[in-house]
Amino acid sequence: MGQLVEWPEVVTEGKTLEECRELLKDALYEMVMAYRQQGKEIPVGGALLEQVPVEV
């Protein structure tokens, strides 16, 4: 599962980490387009927080 810190409404999941990242990019693009159409301010940020599963 992936979520963007600056865009908490952008959530997705993929079978692999790479797929999840690609789906997040697509979802973010769509969200930016929606914000522009609605005249909303686009959040800016550069944080990267990544969790990965660990088997114990």
Secondary structure by P-SEA (a helix, b strand, c coil): ccccccccccccccccaaaaaaaaaaaaaaaaaaaaaaccbbbbbbbbbbbbbbcc
